[in-house]
C-alpha cells in the first residue's frame, strides 16, 4: 500500500541518468515525488499499462502515471474492473498486470481480480492508497484493515 509518502521530494541534477527511462527525471522540473519513483520502477519492471479508478489517496500516483512516457493509464469506473482488466492484460501479454485503487472499499474491490490471478498463476501487482497509519482503526472514512483482507 502507498499513502502520504507521495509528498516527499528529491532533487536531481541535470546530468543524472540511469537508463533509457530515466529521461523523465532529468528534463523539465527537477523536483520529483515518490510517485515518480514508483512509476520509474514499474516501467523498469516491464509494466506498460496501469488500470484503475480515482480516489484522493492515489491522485499523486495517477498524475505521475499520466506524466510517464512509458506508462499508459487506463481509467475504469470501478476497481473490480481494474483488477480484472489488469489480470487479463497480464495473462494475454505474458507481462505483469498492474492496477491501482484508492484506500478502503476501493482497495477491497480489487480482490476478485487478485483471486482470478492467483488461480490462473498470472502475476498481478495491485497498488492501493492507504490512510495515515497514525489515524487507522478509528472507524474513519475509508478505514479498513487492508493488510488483513489481502492475505491469501
Phi and psi in radians as a Rosetta constraint file:
Dihedral C 1 N 2 CA 2 C 2 CIRCULARHARMONIC -2.225 0.35
Dihedral N 2 CA 2 C 2 N 3 CIRCULARHARMONIC 2.582 0.35
Dihedral C 2 N 3 CA 3 C 3 CIRCULARHARMONIC -2.487 0.35
Dihedral N 3 CA 3 C 3 N 4 CIRCULARHARMONIC -2.216 0.35
Dihedral C 3 N 4 CA 4 C 4 CIRCULARHARMONIC -1.214 0.35
Dihedral N 4 CA 4 C 4 N 5 CIRCULARHARMONIC -0.027 0.35
Dihedral C 4 N 5 CA 5 C 5 CIRCULARHARMONIC -1.116 0.35
Dihedral N 5 CA 5 C 5 N 6 CIRCULARHARMONIC -0.226 0.35
Dihedral C 5 N 6 CA 6 C 6 CIRCULARHARMONIC -1.142 0.35
Dihedral N 6 CA 6 C 6 N 7 CIRCULARHARMONIC -0.284 0.35
Dihedral C 6 N 7 CA 7 C 7 CIRCULARHARMONIC -1.426 0.35
Dihedral N 7 CA 7 C 7 N 8 CIRCULARHARMONIC -0.196 0.35
Dihedral C 7 N 8 CA 8 C 8 CIRCULARHARMONIC -1.283 0.35
Dihedral N 8 CA 8 C 8 N 9 CIRCULARHARMONIC 2.589 0.35
Dihedral C 8 N 9 CA 9 C 9 CIRCULARHARMONIC -2.293 0.35
Dihedral N 9 CA 9 C 9 N 10 CIRCULARHARMONIC 2.742 0.35
Dihedral C 9 N 10 CA 10 C 10 CIRCULARHARMONIC -2.394 0.35
Dihedral N 10 CA 10 C 10 N 11 CIRCULARHARMONIC 2.492 0.35
Dihedral C 10 N 11 CA 11 C 11 CIRCULARHARMONIC -1.741 0.35
Dihedral N 11 CA 11 C 11 N 12 CIRCULARHARMONIC 2.318 0.35
Dihedral C 11 N 12 CA 12 C 12 CIRCULARHARMONIC -1.987 0.35
Dihedral N 12 CA 12 C 12 N 13 CIRCULARHARMONIC 2.610 0.35
Dihedral C 12 N 13 CA 13 C 13 CIRCULARHARMONIC -1.530 0.35
Dihedral N 13 CA 13 C 13 N 14 CIRCULARHARMONIC 2.817 0.35
Dihedral C 13 N 14 CA 14 C 14 CIRCULARHARMONIC -1.066 0.35
Dihedral N 14 CA 14 C 14 N 15 CIRCULARHARMONIC -0.439 0.35
Dihedral C 14 N 15 CA 15 C 15 CIRCULARHARMONIC -1.669 0.35
Dihedral N 15 CA 15 C 15 N 16 CIRCULARHARMONIC 0.057 0.35
Dihedral C 15 N 16 CA 16 C 16 CIRCULARHARMONIC -1.357 0.35
Dihedral N 16 CA 16 C 16 N 17 CIRCULARHARMONIC 2.230 0.35
Dihedral C 16 N 17 CA 17 C 17 CIRCULARHARMONIC -2.730 0.35
Dihedral N 17 CA 17 C 17 N 18 CIRCULARHARMONIC 2.286 0.35
Dihedral C 17 N 18 CA 18 C 18 CIRCULARHARMONIC -1.855 0.35
Dihedral N 18 CA 18 C 18 N 19 CIRCULARHARMONIC -0.845 0.35
Dihedral C 18 N 19 CA 19 C 19 CIRCULARHARMONIC -2.701 0.35
Dihedral N 19 CA 19 C 19 N 20 CIRCULARHARMONIC -2.935 0.35
Dihedral C 19 N 20 CA 20 C 20 CIRCULARHARMONIC -1.083 0.35
Dihedral N 20 CA 20 C 20 N 21 CIRCULARHARMONIC -0.421 0.35
Dihedral C 20 N 21 CA 21 C 21 CIRCULARHARMONIC -1.438 0.35
Dihedral N 21 CA 21 C 21 N 22 CIRCULARHARMONIC -0.293 0.35
Dihedral C 21 N 22 CA 22 C 22 CIRCULARHARMONIC -1.159 0.35
Dihedral N 22 CA 22 C 22 N 23 CIRCULARHARMONIC -0.303 0.35
Dihedral C 22 N 23 CA 23 C 23 CIRCULARHARMONIC -0.979 0.35
Dihedral N 23 CA 23 C 23 N 24 CIRCULARHARMONIC -0.461 0.35
Dihedral C 23 N 24 CA 24 C 24 CIRCULARHARMONIC -1.238 0.35
Dihedral N 24 CA 24 C 24 N 25 CIRCULARHARMONIC -0.274 0.35
Dihedral C 24 N 25 CA 25 C 25 CIRCULARHARMONIC -1.668 0.35
Dihedral N 25 CA 25 C 25 N 26 CIRCULARHARMONIC -0.066 0.35
Dihedral C 25 N 26 CA 26 C 26 CIRCULARHARMONIC -2.090 0.35
Dihedral N 26 CA 26 C 26 N 27 CIRCULARHARMONIC -0.156 0.35
Dihedral C 26 N 27 CA 27 C 27 CIRCULARHARMONIC -1.857 0.35
Dihedral N 27 CA 27 C 27 N 28 CIRCULARHARMONIC 2.618 0.35
Dihedral C 27 N 28 CA 28 C 28 CIRCULARHARMONIC 1.270 0.35
Dihedral N 28 CA 28 C 28 N 29 CIRCULARHARMONIC -2.494 0.35
Dihedral C 28 N 29 CA 29 C 29 CIRCULARHARMONIC -1.121 0.35
Dihedral N 29 CA 29 C 29 N 30 CIRCULARHARMONIC 2.445 0.35
Dihedral C 29 N 30 CA 30 C 30 CIRCULARHARMONIC -1.616 0.35
Dihedral N 30 CA 30 C 30 N 31 CIRCULARHARMONIC 0.009 0.35
Dihedral C 30 N 31 CA 31 C 31 CIRCULARHARMONIC -1.571 0.35
Dihedral N 31 CA 31 C 31 N 32 CIRCULARHARMONIC 2.099 0.35
Dihedral C 31 N 32 CA 32 C 32 CIRCULARHARMONIC -2.222 0.35
Dihedral N 32 CA 32 C 32 N 33 CIRCULARHARMONIC 2.738 0.35
Dihedral C 32 N 33 CA 33 C 33 CIRCULARHARMONIC -1.974 0.35
Dihedral N 33 CA 33 C 33 N 34 CIRCULARHARMONIC 3.042 0.35
Dihedral C 33 N 34 CA 34 C 34 CIRCULARHARMONIC -1.052 0.35
Dihedral N 34 CA 34 C 34 N 35 CIRCULARHARMONIC -0.570 0.35
Dihedral C 34 N 35 CA 35 C 35 CIRCULARHARMONIC -1.116 0.35
Dihedral N 35 CA 35 C 35 N 36 CIRCULARHARMONIC -0.685 0.35
Dihedral C 35 N 36 CA 36 C 36 CIRCULARHARMONIC -1.100 0.35
Dihedral N 36 CA 36 C 36 N 37 CIRCULARHARMONIC -0.723 0.35
Dihedral C 36 N 37 CA 37 C 37 CIRCULARHARMONIC -1.157 0.35
Dihedral N 37 CA 37 C 37 N 38 CIRCULARHARMONIC -0.669 0.35
Dihedral C 37 N 38 CA 38 C 38 CIRCULARHARMONIC -1.100 0.35
Dihedral N 38 CA 38 C 38 N 39 CIRCULARHARMONIC -0.737 0.35
Dihedral C 38 N 39 CA 39 C 39 CIRCULARHARMONIC -1.097 0.35
Dihedral N 39 CA 39 C 39 N 40 CIRCULARHARMONIC -0.702 0.35
Dihedral C 39 N 40 CA 40 C 40 CIRCULARHARMONIC -1.051 0.35
Dihedral N 40 CA 40 C 40 N 41 CIRCULARHARMONIC -0.756 0.35
Dihedral C 40 N 41 CA 41 C 41 CIRCULARHARMONIC -1.131 0.35
Dihedral N 41 CA 41 C 41 N 42 CIRCULARHARMONIC -0.718 0.35
Dihedral C 41 N 42 CA 42 C 42 CIRCULARHARMONIC -1.072 0.35
Dihedral N 42 CA 42 C 42 N 43 CIRCULARHARMONIC -0.848 0.35
Dihedral C 42 N 43 CA 43 C 43 CIRCULARHARMONIC -1.104 0.35
Dihedral N 43 CA 43 C 43 N 44 CIRCULARHARMONIC -0.681 0.35
Dihedral C 43 N 44 CA 44 C 44 CIRCULARHARMONIC -1.135 0.35
Dihedral N 44 CA 44 C 44 N 45 CIRCULARHARMONIC -0.494 0.35
Dihedral C 44 N 45 CA 45 C 45 CIRCULARHARMONIC -1.493 0.35
Dihedral N 45 CA 45 C 45 N 46 CIRCULARHARMONIC -0.006 0.35
Dihedral C 45 N 46 CA 46 C 46 CIRCULARHARMONIC 1.690 0.35
Dihedral N 46 CA 46 C 46 N 47 CIRCULARHARMONIC 0.065 0.35
Dihedral C 46 N 47 CA 47 C 47 CIRCULARHARMONIC -1.235 0.35
Dihedral N 47 CA 47 C 47 N 48 CIRCULARHARMONIC 2.325 0.35
Dihedral C 47 N 48 CA 48 C 48 CIRCULARHARMONIC -2.062 0.35
Dihedral N 48 CA 48 C 48 N 49 CIRCULARHARMONIC -0.500 0.35
Dihedral C 48 N 49 CA 49 C 49 CIRCULARHARMONIC -2.218 0.35
Dihedral N 49 CA 49 C 49 N 50 CIRCULARHARMONIC 2.394 0.35
Dihedral C 49 N 50 CA 50 C 50 CIRCULARHARMONIC -2.160 0.35
Dihedral N 50 CA 50 C 50 N 51 CIRCULARHARMONIC 2.161 0.35
Dihedral C 50 N 51 CA 51 C 51 CIRCULARHARMONIC -1.804 0.35
Dihedral N 51 CA 51 C 51 N 52 CIRCULARHARMONIC 2.420 0.35
Dihedral C 51 N 52 CA 52 C 52 CIRCULARHARMONIC 3.076 0.35
Dihedral N 52 CA 52 C 52 N 53 CIRCULARHARMONIC 3.066 0.35
Dihedral C 52 N 53 CA 53 C 53 CIRCULARHARMONIC -1.930 0.35
Dihedral N 53 CA 53 C 53 N 54 CIRCULARHARMONIC -3.018 0.35
Dihedral C 53 N 54 CA 54 C 54 CIRCULARHARMONIC -1.784 0.35
Dihedral N 54 CA 54 C 54 N 55 CIRCULARHARMONIC 2.965 0.35
Dihedral C 54 N 55 CA 55 C 55 CIRCULARHARMONIC 2.880 0.35
Dihedral N 55 CA 55 C 55 N 56 CIRCULARHARMONIC 2.551 0.35
Dihedral C 55 N 56 CA 56 C 56 CIRCULARHARMONIC -0.943 0.35
Dihedral N 56 CA 56 C 56 N 57 CIRCULARHARMONIC -0.607 0.35
Dihedral C 56 N 57 CA 57 C 57 CIRCULARHARMONIC -1.267 0.35
Dihedral N 57 CA 57 C 57 N 58 CIRCULARHARMONIC -0.294 0.35
Dihedral C 57 N 58 CA 58 C 58 CIRCULARHARMONIC -2.108 0.35
Dihedral N 58 CA 58 C 58 N 59 CIRCULARHARMONIC 0.118 0.35
Dihedral C 58 N 59 CA 59 C 59 CIRCULARHARMONIC -0.989 0.35
Dihedral N 59 CA 59 C 59 N 60 CIRCULARHARMONIC -0.801 0.35
Dihedral C 59 N 60 CA 60 C 60 CIRCULARHARMONIC -1.062 0.35
Dihedral N 60 CA 60 C 60 N 61 CIRCULARHARMONIC -0.626 0.35
Dihedral C 60 N 61 CA 61 C 61 CIRCULARHARMONIC -1.182 0.35
Dihedral N 61 CA 61 C 61 N 62 CIRCULARHARMONIC -0.779 0.35
Dihedral C 61 N 62 CA 62 C 62 CIRCULARHARMONIC -1.058 0.35
Dihedral N 62 CA 62 C 62 N 63 CIRCULARHARMONIC -0.750 0.35
Dihedral C 62 N 63 CA 63 C 63 CIRCULARHARMONIC -1.024 0.35
Dihedral N 63 CA 63 C 63 N 64 CIRCULARHARMONIC -0.732 0.35
Dihedral C 63 N 64 CA 64 C 64 CIRCULARHARMONIC -1.186 0.35
Dihedral N 64 CA 64 C 64 N 65 CIRCULARHARMONIC -0.661 0.35
Dihedral C 64 N 65 CA 65 C 65 CIRCULARHARMONIC -1.081 0.35
Dihedral N 65 CA 65 C 65 N 66 CIRCULARHARMONIC -0.813 0.35
Dihedral C 65 N 66 CA 66 C 66 CIRCULARHARMONIC -1.093 0.35
Dihedral N 66 CA 66 C 66 N 67 CIRCULARHARMONIC -0.641 0.35
Dihedral C 66 N 67 CA 67 C 67 CIRCULARHARMONIC -1.225 0.35
Dihedral N 67 CA 67 C 67 N 68 CIRCULARHARMONIC -0.506 0.35
Dihedral C 67 N 68 CA 68 C 68 CIRCULARHARMONIC -1.279 0.35
Dihedral N 68 CA 68 C 68 N 69 CIRCULARHARMONIC 2.241 0.35
Dihedral C 68 N 69 CA 69 C 69 CIRCULARHARMONIC -1.236 0.35
Dihedral N 69 CA 69 C 69 N 70 CIRCULARHARMONIC -0.310 0.35
Dihedral C 69 N 70 CA 70 C 70 CIRCULARHARMONIC -1.769 0.35
Dihedral N 70 CA 70 C 70 N 71 CIRCULARHARMONIC -0.054 0.35
Dihedral C 70 N 71 CA 71 C 71 CIRCULARHARMONIC -1.974 0.35
Dihedral N 71 CA 71 C 71 N 72 CIRCULARHARMONIC 2.483 0.35
Dihedral C 71 N 72 CA 72 C 72 CIRCULARHARMONIC -1.999 0.35
Dihedral N 72 CA 72 C 72 N 73 CIRCULARHARMONIC 2.165 0.35
Dihedral C 72 N 73 CA 73 C 73 CIRCULARHARMONIC -1.515 0.35
Dihedral N 73 CA 73 C 73 N 74 CIRCULARHARMONIC 2.189 0.35
Dihedral C 73 N 74 CA 74 C 74 CIRCULARHARMONIC -2.008 0.35
Dihedral N 74 CA 74 C 74 N 75 CIRCULARHARMONIC 1.812 0.35
Dihedral C 74 N 75 CA 75 C 75 CIRCULARHARMONIC -1.356 0.35
Dihedral N 75 CA 75 C 75 N 76 CIRCULARHARMONIC 2.343 0.35
Dihedral C 75 N 76 CA 76 C 76 CIRCULARHARMONIC -2.211 0.35
Dihedral N 76 CA 76 C 76 N 77 CIRCULARHARMONIC 2.736 0.35
Dihedral C 76 N 77 CA 77 C 77 CIRCULARHARMONIC -1.464 0.35
Dihedral N 77 CA 77 C 77 N 78 CIRCULARHARMONIC -0.303 0.35
Dihedral C 77 N 78 CA 78 C 78 CIRCULARHARMONIC -2.448 0.35
Dihedral N 78 CA 78 C 78 N 79 CIRCULARHARMONIC 2.407 0.35
Dihedral C 78 N 79 CA 79 C 79 CIRCULARHARMONIC -1.088 0.35
Dihedral N 79 CA 79 C 79 N 80 CIRCULARHARMONIC -0.474 0.35
Dihedral C 79 N 80 CA 80 C 80 CIRCULARHARMONIC -0.993 0.35
Dihedral N 80 CA 80 C 80 N 81 CIRCULARHARMONIC -0.787 0.35
Dihedral C 80 N 81 CA 81 C 81 CIRCULARHARMONIC -1.128 0.35
Dihedral N 81 CA 81 C 81 N 82 CIRCULARHARMONIC -0.638 0.35
Dihedral C 81 N 82 CA 82 C 82 CIRCULARHARMONIC -1.059 0.35
Dihedral N 82 CA 82 C 82 N 83 CIRCULARHARMONIC -0.826 0.35
Dihedral C 82 N 83 CA 83 C 83 CIRCULARHARMONIC -1.216 0.35
Dihedral N 83 CA 83 C 83 N 84 CIRCULARHARMONIC -0.640 0.35
Dihedral C 83 N 84 CA 84 C 84 CIRCULARHARMONIC -1.176 0.35
Dihedral N 84 CA 84 C 84 N 85 CIRCULARHARMONIC -0.733 0.35
Dihedral C 84 N 85 CA 85 C 85 CIRCULARHARMONIC -1.165 0.35
Dihedral N 85 CA 85 C 85 N 86 CIRCULARHARMONIC -0.735 0.35
Dihedral C 85 N 86 CA 86 C 86 CIRCULARHARMONIC -1.123 0.35
Dihedral N 86 CA 86 C 86 N 87 CIRCULARHARMONIC -0.699 0.35
Dihedral C 86 N 87 CA 87 C 87 CIRCULARHARMONIC -1.106 0.35
Dihedral N 87 CA 87 C 87 N 88 CIRCULARHARMONIC -0.815 0.35
Dihedral C 87 N 88 CA 88 C 88 CIRCULARHARMONIC -1.117 0.35
Dihedral N 88 CA 88 C 88 N 89 CIRCULARHARMONIC -0.715 0.35
Dihedral C 88 N 89 CA 89 C 89 CIRCULARHARMONIC -1.086 0.35
Dihedral N 89 CA 89 C 89 N 90 CIRCULARHARMONIC -0.792 0.35
Dihedral C 89 N 90 CA 90 C 90 CIRCULARHARMONIC -1.102 0.35
Dihedral N 90 CA 90 C 90 N 91 CIRCULARHARMONIC -0.710 0.35
Dihedral C 90 N 91 CA 91 C 91 CIRCULARHARMONIC -1.168 0.35
Dihedral N 91 CA 91 C 91 N 92 CIRCULARHARMONIC -0.734 0.35
Dihedral C 91 N 92 CA 92 C 92 CIRCULARHARMONIC -1.316 0.35
Dihedral N 92 CA 92 C 92 N 93 CIRCULARHARMONIC -0.533 0.35
Dihedral C 92 N 93 CA 93 C 93 CIRCULARHARMONIC -1.743 0.35
Dihedral N 93 CA 93 C 93 N 94 CIRCULARHARMONIC -0.241 0.35
Dihedral C 93 N 94 CA 94 C 94 CIRCULARHARMONIC 1.319 0.35
Dihedral N 94 CA 94 C 94 N 95 CIRCULARHARMONIC 0.322 0.35
Dihedral C 94 N 95 CA 95 C 95 CIRCULARHARMONIC -1.975 0.35
Dihedral N 95 CA 95 C 95 N 96 CIRCULARHARMONIC 3.133 0.35
Dihedral C 95 N 96 CA 96 C 96 CIRCULARHARMONIC -1.349 0.35
Dihedral N 96 CA 96 C 96 N 97 CIRCULARHARMONIC 2.214 0.35
Dihedral C 96 N 97 CA 97 C 97 CIRCULARHARMONIC -1.400 0.35
Dihedral N 97 CA 97 C 97 N 98 CIRCULARHARMONIC 2.571 0.35
Dihedral C 97 N 98 CA 98 C 98 CIRCULARHARMONIC -2.436 0.35
Dihedral N 98 CA 98 C 98 N 99 CIRCULARHARMONIC 2.306 0.35
Dihedral C 98 N 99 CA 99 C 99 CIRCULARHARMONIC -2.426 0.35
Dihedral N 99 CA 99 C 99 N 100 CIRCULARHARMONIC 2.779 0.35
Dihedral C 99 N 100 CA 100 C 100 CIRCULARHARMONIC -2.298 0.35
Dihedral N 100 CA 100 C 100 N 101 CIRCULARHARMONIC 2.443 0.35
Dihedral C 100 N 101 CA 101 C 101 CIRCULARHARMONIC -2.512 0.35
Dihedral N 101 CA 101 C 101 N 102 CIRCULARHARMONIC 2.709 0.35
Dihedral C 101 N 102 CA 102 C 102 CIRCULARHARMONIC -1.317 0.35
Dihedral N 102 CA 102 C 102 N 103 CIRCULARHARMONIC 3.098 0.35
Dihedral C 102 N 103 CA 103 C 103 CIRCULARHARMONIC -1.279 0.35
Dihedral N 103 CA 103 C 103 N 104 CIRCULARHARMONIC 2.930 0.35
Dihedral C 103 N 104 CA 104 C 104 CIRCULARHARMONIC 1.261 0.35
Dihedral N 104 CA 104 C 104 N 105 CIRCULARHARMONIC -2.309 0.35
Dihedral C 104 N 105 CA 105 C 105 CIRCULARHARMONIC -1.022 0.35
Dihedral N 105 CA 105 C 105 N 106 CIRCULARHARMONIC -0.551 0.35
Dihedral C 105 N 106 CA 106 C 106 CIRCULARHARMONIC -1.035 0.35
Dihedral N 106 CA 106 C 106 N 107 CIRCULARHARMONIC -0.759 0.35
Dihedral C 106 N 107 CA 107 C 107 CIRCULARHARMONIC -1.137 0.35
Dihedral N 107 CA 107 C 107 N 108 CIRCULARHARMONIC -0.721 0.35
Dihedral C 107 N 108 CA 108 C 108 CIRCULARHARMONIC -1.060 0.35
Dihedral N 108 CA 108 C 108 N 109 CIRCULARHARMONIC -0.542 0.35
Dihedral C 108 N 109 CA 109 C 109 CIRCULARHARMONIC -1.163 0.35
Dihedral N 109 CA 109 C 109 N 110 CIRCULARHARMONIC -0.277 0.35
Dihedral C 109 N 110 CA 110 C 110 CIRCULARHARMONIC -1.325 0.35
Dihedral N 110 CA 110 C 110 N 111 CIRCULARHARMONIC -0.232 0.35
Dihedral C 110 N 111 CA 111 C 111 CIRCULARHARMONIC -1.033 0.35
Dihedral N 111 CA 111 C 111 N 112 CIRCULARHARMONIC -0.685 0.35
Dihedral C 111 N 112 CA 112 C 112 CIRCULARHARMONIC -1.119 0.35
Dihedral N 112 CA 112 C 112 N 113 CIRCULARHARMONIC -0.697 0.35
Dihedral C 112 N 113 CA 113 C 113 CIRCULARHARMONIC -1.180 0.35
Dihedral N 113 CA 113 C 113 N 114 CIRCULARHARMONIC -0.627 0.35
Dihedral C 113 N 114 CA 114 C 114 CIRCULARHARMONIC -1.131 0.35
Dihedral N 114 CA 114 C 114 N 115 CIRCULARHARMONIC -0.737 0.35
Dihedral C 114 N 115 CA 115 C 115 CIRCULARHARMONIC -1.129 0.35
Dihedral N 115 CA 115 C 115 N 116 CIRCULARHARMONIC -0.785 0.35
Dihedral C 115 N 116 CA 116 C 116 CIRCULARHARMONIC -0.999 0.35
Dihedral N 116 CA 116 C 116 N 117 CIRCULARHARMONIC -0.808 0.35
Dihedral C 116 N 117 CA 117 C 117 CIRCULARHARMONIC -1.099 0.35
Dihedral N 117 CA 117 C 117 N 118 CIRCULARHARMONIC -0.731 0.35
Dihedral C 117 N 118 CA 118 C 118 CIRCULARHARMONIC -1.112 0.35
Dihedral N 118 CA 118 C 118 N 119 CIRCULARHARMONIC -0.764 0.35
Dihedral C 118 N 119 CA 119 C 119 CIRCULARHARMONIC -1.179 0.35
Dihedral N 119 CA 119 C 119 N 120 CIRCULARHARMONIC -0.574 0.35
Dihedral C 119 N 120 CA 120 C 120 CIRCULARHARMONIC -1.639 0.35
Dihedral N 120 CA 120 C 120 N 121 CIRCULARHARMONIC 0.049 0.35
Dihedral C 120 N 121 CA 121 C 121 CIRCULARHARMONIC 1.008 0.35
Dihedral N 121 CA 121 C 121 N 122 CIRCULARHARMONIC 0.778 0.35
Dihedral C 121 N 122 CA 122 C 122 CIRCULARHARMONIC -1.837 0.35
Dihedral N 122 CA 122 C 122 N 123 CIRCULARHARMONIC 2.239 0.35
Dihedral C 122 N 123 CA 123 C 123 CIRCULARHARMONIC -1.201 0.35
Dihedral N 123 CA 123 C 123 N 124 CIRCULARHARMONIC 2.195 0.35
Dihedral C 123 N 124 CA 124 C 124 CIRCULARHARMONIC -2.396 0.35
Dihedral N 124 CA 124 C 124 N 125 CIRCULARHARMONIC 2.192 0.35
Dihedral C 124 N 125 CA 125 C 125 CIRCULARHARMONIC -1.860 0.35
Dihedral N 125 CA 125 C 125 N 126 CIRCULARHARMONIC 2.099 0.35
Dihedral C 125 N 126 CA 126 C 126 CIRCULARHARMONIC -1.959 0.35
Dihedral N 126 CA 126 C 126 N 127 CIRCULARHARMONIC 2.194 0.35
Dihedral C 126 N 127 CA 127 C 127 CIRCULARHARMONIC -1.973 0.35
Dihedral N 127 CA 127 C 127 N 128 CIRCULARHARMONIC 2.262 0.35
Dihedral C 127 N 128 CA 128 C 128 CIRCULARHARMONIC -2.197 0.35
Dihedral N 128 CA 128 C 128 N 129 CIRCULARHARMONIC 2.747 0.35
Dihedral C 128 N 129 CA 129 C 129 CIRCULARHARMONIC -1.354 0.35
Dihedral N 129 CA 129 C 129 N 130 CIRCULARHARMONIC 2.874 0.35
Dihedral C 129 N 130 CA 130 C 130 CIRCULARHARMONIC -2.668 0.35
Dihedral N 130 CA 130 C 130 N 131 CIRCULARHARMONIC 2.308 0.35
Dihedral C 130 N 131 CA 131 C 131 CIRCULARHARMONIC -1.180 0.35
Dihedral N 131 CA 131 C 131 N 132 CIRCULARHARMONIC 2.802 0.35
Dihedral C 131 N 132 CA 132 C 132 CIRCULARHARMONIC -0.916 0.35
Dihedral N 132 CA 132 C 132 N 133 CIRCULARHARMONIC 2.189 0.35
Dihedral C 132 N 133 CA 133 C 133 CIRCULARHARMONIC -1.091 0.35
Dihedral N 133 CA 133 C 133 N 134 CIRCULARHARMONIC -0.399 0.35
Dihedral C 133 N 134 CA 134 C 134 CIRCULARHARMONIC -1.183 0.35
Dihedral N 134 CA 134 C 134 N 135 CIRCULARHARMONIC -0.312 0.35
Dihedral C 134 N 135 CA 135 C 135 CIRCULARHARMONIC -1.962 0.35
Dihedral N 135 CA 135 C 135 N 136 CIRCULARHARMONIC 0.166 0.35
Dihedral C 135 N 136 CA 136 C 136 CIRCULARHARMONIC -1.325 0.35
Dihedral N 136 CA 136 C 136 N 137 CIRCULARHARMONIC 2.717 0.35
Dihedral C 136 N 137 CA 137 C 137 CIRCULARHARMONIC 1.237 0.35
Dihedral N 137 CA 137 C 137 N 138 CIRCULARHARMONIC 0.512 0.35
Dihedral C 137 N 138 CA 138 C 138 CIRCULARHARMONIC -2.030 0.35
Dihedral N 138 CA 138 C 138 N 139 CIRCULARHARMONIC 0.270 0.35
Dihedral C 138 N 139 CA 139 C 139 CIRCULARHARMONIC 1.042 0.35
Dihedral N 139 CA 139 C 139 N 140 CIRCULARHARMONIC 0.599 0.35
Dihedral C 139 N 140 CA 140 C 140 CIRCULARHARMONIC -1.457 0.35
Dihedral N 140 CA 140 C 140 N 141 CIRCULARHARMONIC -3.087 0.35
Dihedral C 140 N 141 CA 141 C 141 CIRCULARHARMONIC -0.950 0.35
Dihedral N 141 CA 141 C 141 N 142 CIRCULARHARMONIC 2.214 0.35
Dihedral C 141 N 142 CA 142 C 142 CIRCULARHARMONIC 0.955 0.35
Dihedral N 142 CA 142 C 142 N 143 CIRCULARHARMONIC 0.660 0.35
Dihedral C 142 N 143 CA 143 C 143 CIRCULARHARMONIC -1.730 0.35
Dihedral N 143 CA 143 C 143 N 144 CIRCULARHARMONIC 1.660 0.35
Dihedral C 143 N 144 CA 144 C 144 CIRCULARHARMONIC -2.295 0.35
Dihedral N 144 CA 144 C 144 N 145 CIRCULARHARMONIC 2.785 0.35
Dihedral C 144 N 145 CA 145 C 145 CIRCULARHARMONIC -1.465 0.35
Dihedral N 145 CA 145 C 145 N 146 CIRCULARHARMONIC 1.476 0.35
Dihedral C 145 N 146 CA 146 C 146 CIRCULARHARMONIC -1.089 0.35
Dihedral N 146 CA 146 C 146 N 147 CIRCULARHARMONIC -0.667 0.35
Dihedral C 146 N 147 CA 147 C 147 CIRCULARHARMONIC -1.116 0.35
Dihedral N 147 CA 147 C 147 N 148 CIRCULARHARMONIC -0.565 0.35
Dihedral C 147 N 148 CA 148 C 148 CIRCULARHARMONIC -1.276 0.35
Dihedral N 148 CA 148 C 148 N 149 CIRCULARHARMONIC -0.673 0.35
Dihedral C 148 N 149 CA 149 C 149 CIRCULARHARMONIC -1.310 0.35
Dihedral N 149 CA 149 C 149 N 150 CIRCULARHARMONIC -0.323 0.35
Dihedral C 149 N 150 CA 150 C 150 CIRCULARHARMONIC -1.632 0.35
Dihedral N 150 CA 150 C 150 N 151 CIRCULARHARMONIC -0.023 0.35
Dihedral C 150 N 151 CA 151 C 151 CIRCULARHARMONIC -1.300 0.35
Dihedral N 151 CA 151 C 151 N 152 CIRCULARHARMONIC 2.279 0.35
